[in-house]
Amino acid sequence: MADKSAEKERLFNEWFTKSYDRLRGTLRRYGMLDEDNFHDTYLFVRRQVLVPGKDITDYDAYFIGCYKKAALVKIKRENRYAHPEDDFFLRCGEEAKFLSEDDLNGCERLVK
């Protein structure tokens, strides 16, 4: 059992070594190469290869699919929070009194 697992790991590592530049080029072409995500995906796929009873036949498709899913999760996590513009806090509270009616946008006029 350990020999089979070691053999699967060796085959995957050989594939990854041969495919490293091609995978990076493919992901860069689509404008989505993130080094941290790329290496995290390698570690994830490597763990999946070692799972007993799980046979991954197409490493390319599996790796790119896992990479895209991880990228979407990262984007979703980053977009969870709002990042207000610099003048956002100037328009709120006591500091907002110095703004004229012409400087306010439509929503701000409704609130005033």
N, C-alpha and C positions, 0 to 999 in steps of 0.2 A: 504494500500500500504506500509506504513512504517512497519507494523507488518510482512508482507511477507518478506520485505528486511531484517529486523532484524532476522527473523527465518532462512533465507538463510545464513546470516553471522554467526549465532550461529552454524548451522550445519557444515559449512565450518571450523570454528575454532575448533570444536570438532574433525572433521576428521583430521585436521592438527596436533592437539595435540596427537592423537592416532598414526598417521603415521610419526611423526617427525623422530624418530630414524630409522625407516625402510627406509624412503626416503634418509636420510643421508647415510645409509649403501649402498643403491643401487647406489647412485652417487659416493660414495667412491670406490666401487668395479670397476667402470669404470674409475677410476683415474681422475675424474673431479670435485671433491668437492671443491668449493670456497665459504667460509662462507658469504662474501658480496653478491655474486650472489644469494646464497640460500635465504637469507633474503629479497633481492630485489624482487626475484621471488615470495616469499610469499605475499609481499605487492601488487605486480602486479596482481596475481591471485585473491587475496581478492577483489581488486577493480573490476575485471572482473565479479566476482560472484555477486556483488551488482548492476551490470548494468541491468536495467529493460529489460525484454524480452530475456535475454541471459541465457539459462539454460545449465549449465555444468553438465553432468551426470557422467563422469569419472574423478574425481579430480586427481587421480594418473597420468593418461596419459597426462592430460592437464598441470599439474605442471611440469612433467619431460620434456615435449615438450617445454614449456616456458623457463625452466632452460637451456636446450640445445641451444635454439635460443639466449638467452642472453649471454651464454658463447661464442658462435660463433661470436656474434657482438663484444664482448670484445676482443677476439683474433684478429679479423680483425682490430679493432681500434689500438691495440698495435703493430701490424705488419705493420702499415702504415708508420712507421718511421724506418730509418736505424740507427743502433748503431755500429759505426765503432770500430775496434779493437784499442788497445792502440798505436800501431805503425803506424796507418793510417796517422796521422798528421806529423810524422817524414818523411814519404815518399813524402810529398807534399811540394812545395815551396822551399825556400832557404835552409831549413834544409836537404833536400834530397841530397845535393851535396856530403855529406860524405859517402853515400852508394856506394859500388862498383857494377860493372855490374853483378857480381855473386849473389849479394843479391837481385837483382830485379827479379820480376816474369815476365812472358811472356808479359802481358799487359803493364807493366811499361817499358819494353825494347822497345816496339813499340812506346811509347810516347817519349822516349829519343831520 
